[in-house]
């Protein structure tokens, strides 16, 4: 295809979920992972991903706070928030909110669409 793959940062504190989601997304995207909000922000600053996929409930910094900091640093970056809750305070900083359990096809389609937006 020749086009550079969409860069995704996956921030998830649950090791099994992080590994599984990263494995599923790696077939289509260039995926980096972080284990908490603070590590996610550091990784964002060094890797400059197109799309950040973050859990809401993270140690150190929640997903919506991470989303806000990502948007402050790079307004074109896109954020997908994953949460088990229906209503999440601060979700206005996120481009898409997906409910757990994750539908991988929906997640992949959202990453694709948002990754294209982030690049244009």
Secondary structure, DSSP 8 states (H G I E B T S, - for coil): --S---EEEEE-S-HHHHHHHHHHHTTTSEEEEESSHHHHHHHHHHH--SEEEEESS-SSS-HHHHHHHHHHH-TT-EEEEEESSS--TTGGG-SEEEESS--HHHHHHHHHHHHHHHH-
